[in-house]
Amino acid sequence: MMRVAVVGSNGQLGSSLIPILRHANYDVTSLCHDDIECGNPQSIRDKLKSILPAVVINCAALTDVDECQKRPDDAFRINAVGAFHIATVCADIESVCIYISTDFVFDGTKGSSYTEDDCPNPVNVYGASKWAGEALVRHACPQWLIIRTASLFGHTQHARKRVNFVDSVLRKAKTGARMQVVDNVYMSPTYACDVSQALEQLLRRQSRGLFHLTNTGRCSWFEFAEKTCAIAGCSSELERISAEKYSYEAPRPQDSSLSSREADAGLANVLRPWQQALEAYLVEADHR
């Protein structure tokens, strides 16, 4: 039985990943902030060396894009330097280091979805810290797997974690609140459960390298909100606004949607169109 440690286990992805790995008969150790401090190299070394996992999946990150812009030192300490320390220990104990990255490593000017062959050029601190994390993981650990995903929605076990976009839209819709939603920024909505299933397949195949794992297709945030309300049967007044009129601390890429050269390598069966994934989430979350 393969021993796997999941760092950042109570976030959006970790909450979906752990039950899927356990169901697939992996020996999973869940590590949240109380168990391991990603900004403390000694904490990382002591914990991972006590477990000796064959694989470490690093889901830990400072993901609030605007907070990263205001706190660049913290963003790089967790998303880049912390990732480096985890990867260094992985190399020492001969473990595979899996690093979860983001679509925000791209500047959004390509005009179509980004593949693994495209060159990153982040436009904000969050994206820069994650791109730095990618580079440091590749440098520190010979056995690495980097996963870029985007715009996650799903269940989380942590009450203090931010509500995902889908849940936020539905909560506002049920109050009858009018919502302003950006209609000129595009991305790849992604169900955390589907990413977790795809990651488990890569783990089983002992894959290495860089992979984009998102549900297929792209849309604007307005289209995403509109589809959410339609599937859930909520009547809500949605107003289109441009990103230029929205108050962001950090700039956003205009189109950071992802596609993958690996989509035909057996992953398409779980990385379904985002509309189908959204409907599955809403049914499972009993939002209908």
Secondary structure by P-SEA (a helix, b strand, c coil): cbbbbbcccccaaaaaaaaaaaaaccbbbbbcccccccccaaaaaaaaaacccccccccccccaaaaaaacaaaaaacccaaaaaaaaaaaaabbbbbbbbccccccccccccccccbbbbbccaaaaaaaaaaaaaaaccccbbbbbbcccccccccccccccaaaaaaaaaaabbbbbbbccbbbbbbcaaaaaaaaaaaaaacccccccccccccccaaaaaaaaaaaaccbbbbbbbccccccccccccccbbbbbcccccccccccccaaaaaaaaaaaaccc
